[in-house]
Every structure is written in structure tokens, then in C-alpha cells.
Amino acid sequence: YSLATIVVIGRSFVPLHGSDPTESIGLGKPTIVGPNMRDFPDITHALLQGSGVIQCAASDLKTNIEQLLFDCDLCDALRKNGRAIITSHQGATKRYVELIEEAIST
């Protein structure tokens, strides 16, 4: 992903249930996902709600890529929004460990 200008999560356009978009978004890459993101529903929902990713059907992929190639403001907004959303979700593992430790100790 580090060499890409725009990232398309290809597995999300076929019935493979997507791939984790946080790596590309964390690298500051404008990212497009397809309709099949079933393996990553929570982060996908958060990214869509916060305008941190574009989701489209395969039939609209070309149009969305072209838009990103020529709209620097949109790319900048996706970078900013996406990173903010990912940052707000960091620390989940630590919180789960704390909850498990608390449950075990009681």
C-alpha cells in the first residue's frame, strides 16, 4: 500500500468479505471499498459514517478512482477523516485485556 496513490480493496468487490482497510488508511491512502466488507463491519461502518473511506459498487469504481485522481481536496479529507477514525479506535486490545483480567480476578 505504501507505493499506492489510491488503494482499492479488491476482495471487497467479490464475495470474499473484504480485507482490513486500516492499513491503507493508516498510511494516509485514500481508500475505496466495495459492498462486501462483512469481515470488517465495525471499522467499515465507522469509516463510512466519518467519511474516511469511499464505498461503491464495481460499476462505479472507475468513476470514483477518476474523482480521487483529480480532486485533491477529497483525497485530503479522506486522509484526515480516516486517520482520525483509526486513532479513535486504537487501544481496543488493551481494553479487552483489562476486561478479561478483571473478569478472571473476580
C-alpha positions in Angstrom: 0.0 0.0 0.0 2.8 2.4 0.7 3.5 2.9 -3.0 -0.1 3.5 -4.0 -1.7 6.8 -4.7 -5.2 5.3 -4.2 -6.0 2.0 -2.6 -8.8 -0.3 -3.8 -9.7 -3.2 -1.6 -10.3 -5.7 -4.4 -11.5 -8.5 -2.2 -14.5 -6.3 -1.2 -15.8 -6.3 -4.8 -16.2 -10.1 -4.9 -17.8 -12.4 -2.3 -14.6 -12.7 -0.3 -15.8 -10.4 2.5 -13.2 -7.7 2.1 -9.8 -7.0 3.7 -8.9 -4.8 6.6 -8.8 -1.2 5.4 -7.0 0.2 8.4 -3.5 -0.5 7.0 -4.0 1.6 3.8 -5.9 4.3 5.7 -3.3 4.4 8.4 -0.7 5.1 5.7 -2.8 8.0 4.6 -4.0 6.5 1.3 -7.5 7.4 0.0 -9.2 4.0 0.1 -12.1 2.6 -1.9 -14.0 -0.5 -0.7 -16.7 -2.5 -2.4 -20.0 -3.7 -1.0 -18.6 -6.9 0.5 -16.9 -5.9 3.8 -18.6 -8.4 6.0 -15.4 -9.5 7.8 -14.8 -5.9 9.0 -18.3 -4.4 9.7 -17.4 -2.2 12.7 -14.5 -0.3 11.3 -16.1 -0.1 7.9 -19.3 1.4 9.4 -17.2 3.9 11.4 -15.2 4.9 8.4 -18.3 5.3 6.3 -20.0 7.4 9.0 -17.0 9.6 9.4 -16.2 10.0 5.6 -12.9 8.2 5.9 -13.5 5.7 3.1 -15.4 5.5 -0.1 -17.7 2.5 -0.7 -19.1 1.8 -4.1 -20.3 -0.9 -6.4 -17.9 -2.3 -9.1 -19.9 -0.4 -11.7 -18.9 2.9 -10.0 -15.3 2.1 -9.3 -13.8 3.8 -12.4 -15.7 7.0 -11.7 -14.6 7.0 -8.0 -11.0 6.4 -9.0 -11.1 9.2 -11.5 -12.6 11.5 -9.0 -9.9 10.8 -6.5 -7.2 11.3 -9.1 -8.4 14.8 -9.9 -9.8 16.0 -6.5 -7.0 16.7 -4.1 -9.4 18.2 -1.5 -11.4 14.9 -1.4 -8.2 12.9 -1.0 -7.1 15.2 1.8 -10.4 14.9 3.5 -10.3 11.1 3.3 -6.8 11.0 4.7 -7.7 13.3 7.6 -11.0 11.7 8.4 -9.7 8.1 8.0 -6.7 8.6 10.3 -8.9 10.3 12.9 -11.3 7.4 13.0 -8.5 4.9 13.2 -6.8 6.8 16.0 -10.1 7.0 17.9 -10.4 3.2 17.7 -6.8 2.4 18.9 -6.3 0.7 22.2 -9.1 -1.8 21.8 -6.8 -4.8 22.6 -5.6 -3.2 25.8 -9.2 -2.5 26.9 -10.1 -6.2 26.2 -7.2 -7.5 28.1 -8.2 -5.3 31.1 -11.8 -6.6 30.9 -10.6 -10.2 30.7 -8.2 -9.7 33.6 -10.9 -8.1 35.7 -13.4 -11.0 34.9 -10.8 -13.6 35.8 -9.9 -12.0 39.1 -13.4 -11.8 40.4 
